[in-house]
């Protein structure tokens, strides 16, 4: 799968009648045009100079298709040398535009096969869309779980309550939990379809009607609601980043909270909040792991933040979330 992200290196290619030197395009690699113009204005560049640069960038587009095509060609050659074959028929191209970046209908050609960009692409069972709202993935998970619940409901009269719970946890709840940390930061309305599936699953365990109140059922089953399960998974990942067992790219996203002088809070295991970046809105940053992890981590009990093992951490984390979401 080929995923194109707006942060990769791009070249701004001048038109044929442009009078700029050919190496000028390298100066604009990986730069968002709107941010560039805004930054130049803040630095005092205005008037004719600013209009000159703006006119050069107007109507230009990022050109990354050639680089991706060359990269895939190299991969194809390497695989051929090792008696493997790149399946271009299943290769998907997903363009993730940044803020104020227009959507580009990219297409690449590799070994005489055309690969066009799509609105979504599936990777490791998760459907990524070009807006990263995961609406397509949520619909797919909901549809799959609903089908499982329908089949279990048909055989529910033949099952005991314990057998039904084990079956539903294995076939339905596990699907709700798969890669659910990717949904962190989404609004409640976005994950509501998943919560409705969990509610239906809890009622099916007890063989109750769809009008039964679900909160007592979740308490009895010790099932955290979907939103809490997303938070639980995110905090487990954050614990690994704090303790240095997570991948380096996750460890780099968080840092411990440090005081300029010795205070009691210096040993409380807090994380430094992510400062609001100049060109990013608070709503946009609220979905970032670097912003959510410190925010949720600092609300955990002291015993959880300072736990020496992941087992101890989980033992403190679930009761905390259970009390917060289910009372």
C-alpha positions in Angstrom: 0.0 0.0 0.0 1.3 3.4 -0.9 0.2 6.2 1.5 0.9 9.8 0.5 1.1 12.2 3.3 1.2 16.0 2.9 4.4 16.2 4.9 6.5 14.3 2.4 8.9 16.2 0.2 7.2 18.0 -2.7 8.6 20.1 -5.5 6.8 23.2 -6.8 7.3 23.0 -10.5 7.3 26.3 -12.3 5.5 26.7 -15.6 7.3 26.8 -18.9 7.1 30.6 -19.2 8.3 31.2 -15.6 11.5 33.3 -15.4 12.6 31.9 -12.0 15.9 29.9 -11.8 15.3 26.1 -11.9 16.7 25.5 -8.4 14.1 27.8 -6.8 11.6 25.0 -6.4 13.8 23.3 -3.9 13.3 26.3 -1.5 9.6 25.4 -1.2 10.0 21.6 -0.5 7.7 20.4 2.3 6.2 23.9 2.8 2.5 24.7 3.0 1.8 27.7 0.8 -0.6 29.4 3.2 1.7 29.0 6.2 4.6 30.3 4.1 2.8 33.4 3.0 1.6 34.1 6.6 5.1 33.6 8.0 6.6 36.0 5.5 4.0 38.6 6.4 4.9 38.2 10.1 8.5 38.7 9.3 7.8 42.0 7.7 7.8 41.0 4.0 5.0 42.9 2.4 4.1 45.0 -0.6 5.6 44.1 -4.0 7.9 41.4 -2.5 5.0 39.5 -0.9 2.8 39.9 -3.9 5.6 38.5 -6.1 6.0 35.4 -4.0 2.2 35.0 -3.7 1.8 35.2 -7.5 4.4 32.6 -8.0 2.7 30.1 -5.6 -0.9 30.8 -6.9 -2.2 28.0 -8.9 0.9 25.8 -8.3 0.4 22.2 -7.2 2.6 19.8 -5.3 4.3 17.3 -7.5 4.9 14.0 -5.7 3.6 11.4 -8.2 7.0 11.0 -9.9 8.8 10.4 -6.6 6.2 7.8 -5.4 6.3 6.1 -8.8 10.1 5.9 -8.6 9.9 4.6 -5.1 7.5 1.8 -6.0 9.6 1.0 -9.1 12.6 0.4 -6.8 10.5 -1.8 -4.5 9.2 -3.7 -7.5 12.8 -4.3 -8.7 13.9 -5.4 -5.2 11.0 -7.8 -4.9 11.7 -9.3 -8.4 15.3 -9.8 -7.5 14.2 -11.8 -4.4 11.7 -13.9 -6.4 8.7 -11.8 -5.1 6.1 -9.8 -7.0 4.5 -6.5 -6.2 0.7 -6.8 -6.6 -0.1 -3.4 -8.2 -3.7 -4.5 -8.6 -4.1 -4.2 -4.8 -1.8 -1.2 -4.3 -3.8 1.8 -3.1 -2.8 5.5 -3.1 -4.2 7.7 -0.3 -3.5 11.4 -0.2 -3.8 13.1 3.2 -3.9 16.8 2.7 -2.8 19.2 5.4 -4.6 22.2 6.6 -5.6 24.6 3.8 -4.1 22.2 1.3 -6.4 21.4 -1.6 -7.1 17.8 -2.6 -5.0 16.5 -5.5 -6.2 13.7 -7.7 -2.8 12.0 -8.0 -2.1 9.1 -10.2 1.1 7.1 -10.6 2.3 4.7 -13.2 4.5 1.7 -12.2 5.4 -1.0 -14.7 2.8 0.2 -17.1 0.1 -0.1 -14.4 -1.9 3.0 -13.4 -2.5 3.5 -9.6 -5.1 6.3 -8.9 -5.6 8.0 -5.6 -8.7 6.9 -3.6 -10.8 8.4 -0.9 -9.9 5.6 1.5 -7.4 2.7 1.8 -7.3 -0.4 4.0 -4.2 -1.2 6.0 -3.9 -4.0 8.6 -7.7 -4.3 8.7 -8.3 -0.5 9.4 -9.8 1.7 6.7 -8.1 5.0 6.5 -9.9 7.9 4.9 -8.3 11.1 3.5 -9.8 13.2 6.4 -8.7 10.8 9.1 -12.2 10.9 10.6 -12.4 7.1 10.4 -16.1 7.3 9.4 -15.7 4.6 6.8 -13.9 2.3 9.2 -16.5 2.8 11.9 -19.2 1.9 9.4 -17.4 -1.2 8.4 -16.8 -2.3 12.0 -20.5 -1.6 12.8 -21.7 -3.6 9.9 -19.5 -6.6 10.7 -20.5 -6.6 14.4 -24.2 -6.3 13.5 -23.9 -9.4 11.3 -22.2 -11.3 14.2 -24.9 -10.2 16.6 -27.6 -11.4 14.2 -26.1 -14.8 13.9 -25.5 -15.1 17.7 -29.1 -14.1 18.3 -30.3 -17.0 16.3 -28.6 -19.5 18.5 -29.0 -17.6 21.8 -31.8 -19.8 23.1 -29.3 -22.7 23.0 -26.6 -20.9 24.9 -26.1 -20.3 28.6 -25.5 -16.7 29.7 -21.8 -17.5 30.3 -21.4 -19.1 26.9 -23.1 -16.2 25.2 -20.8 -13.7 27.0 -17.7 -15.6 25.9 -18.9 -15.8 22.3 -19.9 -12.1 22.1 -16.6 -11.0 23.7 -14.7 -13.1 21.2 -16.6 -12.1 18.1 -18.0 -8.7 18.8 -16.2 -6.8 21.6 -12.8 -7.8 20.2 -13.7 -6.1 16.9 -14.7 -2.9 18.7 -11.4 -2.9 20.5 -9.2 -3.6 17.5 -7.0 -0.5 16.9 -9.5 1.6 18.8 -6.8 4.0 19.9 -6.9 5.5 16.4 -10.3 6.9 17.4 -9.0 8.9 20.3 -10.1 12.5 20.1 -13.1 11.9 17.9 -16.4 13.4 19.1 -19.0 11.3 20.9 -21.3 11.4 17.9 -18.7 9.8 15.7 -18.2 6.7 17.9 -21.9 6.5 18.9 -22.5 3.6 16.3 -19.9 1.6 18.1 -21.5 2.3 21.5 -24.9 1.2 20.1 -23.3 -2.1 19.1 -21.9 -2.7 22.6 -25.3 -1.9 24.1 -26.9 -4.4 21.8 -24.2 -7.0 22.7 -24.8 -6.5 26.5 -28.5 -6.9 26.1 -28.0 -10.1 24.0 -25.8 -11.6 26.8 -28.8 -11.3 29.2 -31.3 -12.0 26.4 -33.2 -8.7 27.1 -35.2 -6.4 24.8 -33.6 -3.4 23.0 -35.4 -1.1 25.4 -33.6 -2.4 28.5 -31.4 0.1 30.4 -27.8 -0.8 29.5 -25.7 0.8 32.3 -26.4 -1.8 34.9 -25.6 -4.5 32.4 -22.2 -3.0 31.6 -21.5 -2.8 35.3 -22.3 -6.4 35.8 -20.2 -7.5 32.8 -17.4 -5.2 33.8 -17.4 -3.8 30.3 -16.1 -0.2 29.9 -18.1 1.9 27.4 -16.5 2.4 24.0 -15.2 5.9 24.8 -13.5 4.6 28.0 -12.1 1.6 26.1 -10.5 4.0 23.6 -9.0 6.0 26.5 -7.8 2.8 28.2 -5.9 1.7 25.1 -4.4 5.2 24.7 -3.2 5.2 28.3 -1.6 1.8 27.9 0.3 3.1 24.9 1.2 6.2 26.9 2.6 4.1 29.7 4.9 2.3 27.3 6.1 5.7 26.0 6.7 6.9 29.5 8.6 3.8 30.6 10.6 3.6 27.3 9.1 0.4 26.0 7.1 2.0 23.2 8.6 2.7 19.8 10.9 5.7 19.7 8.5 7.8 17.6 5.9 7.5 20.4 8.4 8.3 23.1 9.4 11.5 21.3 5.8 12.7 21.4 5.6 13.1 25.2 8.0 14.4 27.8 7.8 14.5 31.6 6.7 17.7 33.4 9.7 19.4 35.0 9.7 22.3 37.5 12.3 25.1 37.6 12.7 24.4 41.3 12.2 21.3 43.5 8.5 20.8 44.2 6.4 18.0 45.5 4.8 17.7 42.0 8.2 16.9 40.5 7.8 13.3 41.7 4.1 12.9 40.8 4.8 11.4 37.3 3.0 14.2 35.4 3.5 14.9 31.7 4.1 18.2 30.1 1.1 19.4 28.1 1.5 20.1 24.4 1.8 23.8 23.7 -0.6 25.2 21.2 1.3 25.6 18.0 1.1 29.0 16.2 -0.5 27.8 13.0 -2.8 25.1 14.5 -6.2 25.4 16.1 -6.9 23.9 19.5 -9.6 21.6 17.9 -7.1 20.2 15.4 -4.5 19.5 18.1 -7.0 17.9 20.4 -6.9 14.7 18.2 -3.1 14.4 18.5 -1.6 11.7 20.7 1.0 14.3 21.9 -2.0 16.4 23.2 -4.3 13.7 24.4 -1.8 11.6 26.2 -0.6 14.2 28.7 -4.1 15.5 29.2 -5.6 12.1 30.1 -2.4 10.9 31.9 -2.4 13.8 34.3 -5.9 13.0 35.4 -5.0 9.5 36.5 -4.5 8.6 40.1 -1.0 9.0 41.5 -0.7 5.2 42.0 -1.4 4.6 38.3 1.1 7.2 37.0 3.9 5.9 39.2 3.2 2.2 38.7 6.3 0.1 38.2 4.8 -2.5 35.9 2.2 -2.6 33.2 0.2 -5.1 35.2 0.0 -2.8 38.2 -0.8 0.1 35.8 -3.7 -1.7 34.3 -5.0 -2.7 37.7 -5.3 0.9 38.7 -6.4 2.2 35.3 -9.5 0.2 34.8 -11.2 0.9 38.2 -10.5 4.6 37.6 -12.2 4.6 34.2 -15.0 2.4 35.5 -15.8 4.8 38.2 -15.6 7.8 36.0 -17.8 6.4 33.2 -20.2 4.1 35.0 -20.2 5.5 38.5 
